[in-house]
Amino acid sequence: MKKSVKILSLILALIMAFSISVCAESGYAHTEEDLKAFLPRWNTIQADYTVISLTPGREAGEINFAWLSATESESFRISDNRDMSSAKELEVHQEKAINGLISNNVTATSLEEGKTYYYSYTENGVFSEPEKLTVQPDENFTVLYISDAQIGRSGDETLEEVLVRDTCGWNYTVDKMTTEFPSAAFVISGGDQFQSPDSLTQMKAYLSPEELRSLPVANTIGNHDDDSTLYGDIFNNPNEVKELFSSEAGTGYYYTYGDVLFITINTENTSLTDSQRVIRSAVKAHPDKKWRVVTMHRNPYSASLSDDDFSDIRLLFSSLYDCYDIDLVLSGHDHLYSRTKVMYGGKEADEGTVYLQTSSASGSNYDPLPEQTASFIVSAFDTRVPTYTALTFGGETIEVSTYRTDTDEIIDSFEVEDNTSDSKSNIFTVIFSIFRTLFSMI
């Protein structure tokens, strides 16, 4: 016991020394006491590569599950009681995964609104302890948005103290936002869940918050997730759309919840036709949804850009969003918070799309704001502490508020009005929109 305490103390001392020397671009909400309390969990987190992930299903009442295993004979069951006496066995779909492991995928359907369930899965043939989850209503619901947890970004990712510190920051944020919003329907992540795309260590760290055993997360492919199959191995996304130029990590996908169509774009694939295929498939499948919300990692209207900066991401993607009447775009990548005016055709407009970019969810890295932000930016903050955003869908607007995790202060709050129309889009309207946006940028 004394030996363990000495080891933990040594690690803590190294973390404190390391944070002084290399972490000028990081910043956390948790204290050294929080970090010290978190340290004993680290070895437990890293000992379990079979940690499960939950993602939204195709619609409310569905939840997807995925976990890695060393063997093919794995099982999953779900019940409405903790003792699992009435458990139902669900089919497990298996595929080859990274490092010779097996990716196990399950979809639970017909889950009842407001009902609590318990699930258990086998970890190399042995059933786990039952985990509890409650299905949230699909009316007047809240979704939490974060981006760039990016475990390992604050320094040398080969050093354990770097990973421990970032993981503690990520756990702190998840605890904060789920305490403030205990009935959130799910979380959306804007990408860069890991620093290295093939790191099982960082994957386990990202999935480590206990709250994520009962809270689905819709993850997005970021540039740090792109060059490996690990993202696709551990995240069981719904309605994946076949792309001609898909990355190793996977493709874009879509899902619905209540009267909202959520579309997730892979911005590491800059093929216009592929991105249009994802959006068109989603809108064609759900043409009557009131709200259309897109998540993408790179931001077409980042606060890091000036009015004079040319953006190929803006030219391609915002033109698509103009054509398909997207209400709100959520992004990350630049590690700072910003929100645009209502944009259409590359300019401020009465009707169009609002672009929100959020900062680090863990505290592992921040980028500075320019001295003067572009004219399309209405709100921007360089908080140097982790933030999260709550989106509430209920009335005639989407209510959006972004919180600091150190003070619980709201740094920005606004409402998004419905931008969905009955317009018909095809490749010709998209090309026209690209030229319109291009002329606004030159």
C-alpha positions in Angstrom: 0.0 0.0 0.0 2.8 2.4 0.9 4.6 1.6 -2.3 1.4 2.4 -4.3 1.1 5.8 -2.5 4.7 6.6 -3.3 4.3 5.8 -7.0 1.1 7.9 -7.2 2.9 10.8 -5.4 5.8 10.5 -7.9 3.4 10.6 -10.9 1.6 13.6 -9.4 4.9 15.4 -8.9 6.0 14.7 -12.5 2.6 16.0 -13.8 3.0 19.2 -11.8 6.5 19.8 -13.0 5.6 18.9 -16.6 2.6 21.3 -16.6 4.9 24.2 -15.8 7.4 23.5 -18.5 5.3 22.6 -21.6 1.7 23.4 -21.2 1.5 27.0 -22.1 -1.2 26.2 -24.7 -3.3 24.0 -22.4 -5.6 25.0 -19.6 -7.8 23.0 -17.3 -10.8 23.6 -15.0 -9.9 20.8 -12.6 -7.6 21.4 -9.7 -4.5 19.5 -8.5 -6.7 17.9 -5.9 -9.1 16.7 -8.6 -6.1 15.3 -10.5 -4.8 13.6 -7.4 -8.2 12.0 -6.7 -8.3 10.9 -10.4 -4.9 9.2 -10.5 -5.9 5.8 -8.9 -8.4 5.3 -11.8 -5.8 5.5 -14.5 -4.5 1.9 -14.3 -8.1 0.6 -14.1 -9.0 2.5 -17.2 -6.0 1.2 -19.2 -6.5 -2.4 -18.0 -9.8 -2.6 -19.9 -9.7 -2.4 -23.7 -13.2 -3.9 -23.9 -14.8 -0.7 -22.6 -18.1 -0.2 -24.4 -19.3 2.9 -26.4 -22.8 4.0 -26.9 -24.0 6.0 -30.0 -27.4 7.2 -31.1 -29.3 4.8 -33.3 -31.2 5.7 -36.4 -34.0 7.4 -34.4 -35.2 8.0 -30.9 -35.8 4.6 -29.2 -32.7 3.1 -30.7 -29.2 3.0 -29.2 -26.1 1.5 -30.8 -23.3 -0.3 -28.9 -19.7 -1.3 -29.8 -16.8 -2.8 -27.9 -13.6 -4.6 -28.8 -12.7 -8.1 -27.8 -10.0 -10.7 -28.4 -12.5 -13.5 -29.1 -15.4 -13.9 -31.5 -17.8 -15.6 -29.1 -19.3 -12.5 -27.5 -22.9 -11.8 -26.4 -25.1 -8.8 -25.4 -28.3 -8.7 -23.4 -30.7 -6.0 -22.3 -33.4 -6.1 -19.6 -35.8 -3.8 -17.8 -34.6 -5.0 -14.4 -31.1 -4.9 -12.8 -31.0 -8.7 -12.0 -31.3 -9.3 -15.8 -34.0 -12.0 -15.1 -36.0 -10.9 -18.1 -33.0 -10.2 -20.3 -33.3 -10.3 -24.1 -30.3 -11.5 -26.1 -29.5 -9.2 -29.1 -27.6 -10.2 -32.2 -23.9 -9.2 -32.2 -22.4 -8.3 -35.5 -18.6 -8.8 -35.6 -15.9 -7.5 -37.9 -12.1 -7.6 -37.8 -10.6 -4.6 -36.0 -7.3 -2.9 -35.2 -4.4 -5.0 -33.7 -6.1 -8.3 -34.5 -9.1 -7.5 -32.2 -12.7 -8.0 -33.0 -15.3 -5.2 -33.2 -18.6 -6.2 -31.7 -21.7 -4.1 -32.8 -25.2 -4.3 -31.4 -28.4 -2.2 -32.0 -31.1 -2.1 -29.4 -34.5 -1.1 -31.0 -38.0 -0.2 -29.8 -36.8 1.2 -26.5 -39.6 3.0 -24.7 -39.4 6.8 -23.9 -38.8 7.5 -20.2 -38.1 3.8 -19.4 -34.9 2.6 -17.6 -33.0 -0.4 -19.0 -30.0 -2.5 -18.0 -27.5 -4.0 -20.3 -24.6 -6.4 -20.1 -22.1 -7.7 -22.6 -19.4 -10.3 -22.5 -15.8 -9.3 -22.2 -13.9 -12.2 -23.7 -16.8 -14.6 -22.7 -17.6 -13.2 -19.3 -20.6 -11.0 -18.8 -20.0 -7.5 -17.4 -21.8 -6.0 -14.5 -25.2 -4.6 -15.7 -25.1 -0.9 -16.7 -28.1 1.4 -16.4 -29.5 3.7 -19.1 -32.7 5.7 -19.4 -34.3 6.6 -22.8 -35.0 10.3 -22.9 -38.1 11.9 -24.5 -37.9 13.1 -28.1 -39.8 16.3 -27.4 -38.4 19.3 -25.5 -35.0 17.5 -25.2 -31.5 18.7 -24.7 -28.3 17.6 -26.6 -24.8 18.4 -25.3 -22.1 19.5 -27.7 -18.3 19.3 -27.2 -15.3 18.9 -29.5 -11.6 18.2 -29.4 -11.2 16.2 -26.2 -8.0 15.1 -28.0 -6.5 13.1 -25.3 -2.7 13.5 -25.5 -2.6 16.9 -27.2 -1.2 18.9 -24.2 2.4 17.6 -24.6 4.3 14.5 -25.5 1.6 11.9 -25.9 4.0 9.1 -25.1 4.2 10.3 -21.6 1.7 8.9 -19.1 1.5 12.2 -17.2 0.3 14.0 -20.3 -2.4 11.4 -20.9 -3.5 11.3 -17.3 -3.9 15.1 -17.1 -5.9 15.3 -20.4 -8.1 12.4 -19.4 -8.8 14.0 -16.0 -9.8 17.2 -17.8 -12.1 15.3 -20.1 -13.7 13.4 -17.2 -14.1 16.7 -15.3 -16.0 18.2 -18.3 -18.3 15.2 -18.7 -19.1 15.2 -15.0 -19.8 19.0 -15.1 -22.2 18.9 -18.0 -24.1 15.8 -17.0 -24.5 17.2 -13.5 -26.0 20.4 -15.0 -28.0 18.5 -17.6 -28.7 15.0 -16.1 -31.5 14.3 -18.6 -29.6 15.1 -21.8 -30.7 12.8 -24.6 -27.1 12.3 -25.9 -23.8 14.1 -26.6 -22.4 15.2 -30.0 -18.6 15.3 -30.4 -17.2 17.5 -33.1 -14.1 15.3 -33.7 -10.5 14.8 -32.6 -11.5 12.4 -29.9 -7.9 11.1 -29.9 -4.5 12.7 -30.6 -3.3 9.6 -32.5 -5.9 7.8 -34.6 -4.7 4.3 -33.8 -4.0 4.6 -30.0 -6.0 2.2 -27.9 -4.6 4.0 -24.9 -6.2 7.2 -25.9 -9.4 5.5 -27.0 -9.8 3.9 -23.5 -9.1 7.3 -22.0 -11.8 9.0 -24.1 -14.4 6.4 -23.2 -13.4 6.4 -19.5 -16.1 8.7 -18.0 -18.6 6.5 -16.1 -21.4 8.7 -17.4 -20.8 7.5 -21.0 -22.0 4.0 -20.0 -25.5 5.4 -20.1 -25.2 8.4 -22.4 -24.8 7.9 -26.2 -22.2 10.1 -28.0 -22.4 10.9 -31.8 -18.8 11.2 -32.7 -17.3 13.0 -35.8 -14.2 12.1 -37.8 -11.5 14.8 -37.1 -8.1 15.1 -38.7 -6.6 13.3 -35.7 -9.0 10.4 -36.0 -8.7 9.9 -39.8 -5.8 7.6 -40.6 -6.9 4.5 -38.8 -9.8 2.1 -38.6 -10.0 2.5 -34.8 -12.7 5.2 -35.0 -15.0 2.9 -37.0 -14.0 -0.1 -34.9 -15.3 1.5 -31.6 -18.1 3.8 -32.8 -21.2 2.1 -34.2 -22.7 4.9 -36.2 -26.2 4.7 -37.8 -27.0 5.2 -41.5 -23.5 5.4 -42.7 -23.5 6.6 -46.3 -21.2 5.0 -48.9 -18.6 7.5 -50.1 -16.3 7.1 -53.1 -13.4 8.6 -51.2 -14.1 7.5 -47.7 -11.2 7.6 -45.2 -9.9 4.7 -43.2 -11.9 6.0 -40.2 -15.2 5.8 -42.1 -17.9 8.0 -43.7 -20.5 10.5 -42.9 -23.8 9.4 -41.4 -27.2 10.7 -40.2 -29.9 10.1 -37.6 -33.0 11.7 -36.2 -34.3 12.5 -32.7 -37.8 13.9 -32.5 -38.3 16.6 -35.1 -34.5 17.0 -35.7 -32.4 15.6 -38.5 -28.8 15.4 -37.4 -26.1 15.0 -40.2 -22.5 14.2 -39.5 -20.0 15.1 -42.2 -16.4 13.8 -42.7 -14.5 16.9 -43.5 -11.3 14.9 -44.1 -13.1 13.9 -47.3 -13.4 17.1 -49.4 -15.2 15.4 -52.3 -18.2 17.6 -53.1 -20.2 14.7 -54.5 -19.6 12.5 -51.4 -20.6 15.3 -49.0 -23.7 16.0 -51.1 -24.5 12.3 -51.1 -24.6 12.2 -47.3 -26.8 15.3 -47.0 -29.0 14.3 -49.9 -29.5 10.8 -48.4 -30.4 12.3 -45.0 -32.8 14.9 -46.4 -34.5 12.5 -48.8 -35.1 10.0 -46.0 -36.4 12.7 -43.6 -37.7 15.6 -45.7 -40.2 16.8 -43.2 -38.1 17.2 -40.1 -38.3 20.8 -38.7 -34.7 21.2 -37.9 -31.5 20.3 -39.8 -28.3 20.3 -37.7 -24.9 19.4 -39.2 -21.7 18.4 -37.3 -18.4 18.7 -39.1 -14.9 19.0 -37.6 -13.4 21.9 -39.7 -15.3 25.2 -39.5 -16.1 27.0 -42.8 -16.4 30.3 -40.8 -13.7 29.9 -38.2 -12.8 32.9 -36.0 -9.2 32.1 -36.8 -9.9 33.4 -40.4 -10.0 37.1 -41.4 -12.3 38.6 -43.9 -9.5 38.4 -46.5 -8.6 34.7 -45.9 -9.8 32.3 -48.6 -11.4 29.1 -47.3 -11.9 26.1 -49.5 -13.9 24.4 -46.7 -16.3 27.4 -46.8 -16.5 27.3 -50.5 -17.4 23.6 -50.6 -19.4 22.9 -47.5 -21.3 26.2 -46.8 -22.6 26.1 -50.4 -24.1 22.7 -49.7 -25.6 24.0 -46.5 -27.2 26.9 -48.4 -28.8 24.5 -50.8 -30.1 22.1 -48.2 -31.4 24.7 -45.7 -29.2 23.7 -42.8 -30.2 25.6 -39.6 -27.1 25.1 -37.5 -23.5 23.8 -38.1 -21.4 22.6 -35.2 -17.7 22.3 -35.5 -14.3 22.4 -33.7 -10.7 21.9 -34.9 -9.4 25.4 -34.1 -9.6 25.1 -30.3 -11.4 28.4 -29.7 -15.1 29.4 -29.3 -16.9 31.4 -32.0 -20.3 32.0 -33.5 -21.3 33.6 -36.7 -24.1 35.8 -37.8 -26.8 34.1 -39.9 -24.9 33.3 -43.2 -26.1 32.6 -46.7 -24.0 32.8 -49.9 -20.9 33.8 -48.0 -22.6 36.9 -46.5 -24.8 37.9 -43.6 -28.5 37.3 -44.3 -31.9 37.3 -42.8 -32.3 33.6 -43.4 -29.5 31.0 -43.5 -27.2 29.0 -41.3 -25.5 29.8 -38.0 -22.0 28.3 -37.6 -20.8 27.5 -34.0 -17.2 26.5 -33.2 -16.4 25.2 -29.8 -13.2 25.0 -27.9 -11.3 22.2 -26.1 -13.5 19.8 -24.1 -10.6 18.5 -22.0 -8.3 21.5 -21.7 -5.5 19.8 -23.7 -5.0 22.7 -26.2 -6.2 26.2 -27.2 -5.5 28.4 -30.1 -5.4 32.2 -29.7 -8.0 34.5 -31.2 -6.8 37.0 -33.8 -6.6 40.6 -32.6 -9.5 41.5 -34.7 -12.2 38.9 -35.6 -13.8 38.7 -39.1 -17.0 40.6 -39.8 -19.0 37.4 -40.0 -18.2 36.6 -36.3 -20.8 37.9 -33.8 -19.3 36.2 -30.7 -15.9 34.8 -29.9 -14.0 33.8 -26.7 -10.5 32.6 -25.8 -11.5 31.1 -22.5 -8.4 28.9 -21.9 -10.7 26.5 -19.9 -12.9 23.7 -21.3 -16.4 24.5 -22.5 -19.5 22.7 -23.5 -22.7 23.7 -25.3 -26.3 22.8 -24.5 -28.8 22.7 -27.4 -32.5 22.6 -26.4 -35.1 21.6 -29.0 -38.6 22.4 -28.0 -40.4 25.5 -29.2 -40.0 27.6 -32.4 -36.3 28.1 -31.9 -33.2 26.1 -30.9 -31.9 27.5 -27.6 -28.1 27.4 -27.5 -25.9 28.1 -24.5 -22.2 27.6 -24.0 -20.7 27.1 -20.5 -17.3 27.4 -18.9 -16.6 24.3 -16.8 -14.6 26.2 -14.1 -17.3 28.7 -13.1 -20.4 27.3 -14.8 -20.8 30.8 -16.4 -22.6 31.1 -19.7 -20.2 32.7 -22.1 -22.6 32.9 -25.0 -26.4 32.3 -25.5 -28.5 32.6 -28.6 -31.5 31.2 -30.5 -31.6 29.6 -34.0 -34.7 30.1 -36.1 -36.0 27.5 -38.6 -34.3 27.7 -42.0 -35.9 24.6 -43.6 -37.9 25.1 -46.8 -39.3 23.0 -49.6 -36.5 23.8 -51.9 -35.2 21.1 -54.3 -31.4 20.8 -54.6 -29.3 19.0 -57.1 -25.7 19.2 -58.4 -26.6 22.2 -60.6 -28.0 24.3 -57.7 -24.9 23.3 -55.6 -22.5 24.4 -58.3 -24.4 27.7 -58.6 -24.2 28.2 -54.9 -20.4 27.5 -55.0 -20.0 30.3 -57.6 -22.2 32.6 -55.5 -20.1 32.0 -52.4 -16.8 32.3 -54.4 -17.8 35.8 -55.6 -18.5 36.8 -52.0 -14.9 35.8 -51.0 -13.0 37.7 -53.7 
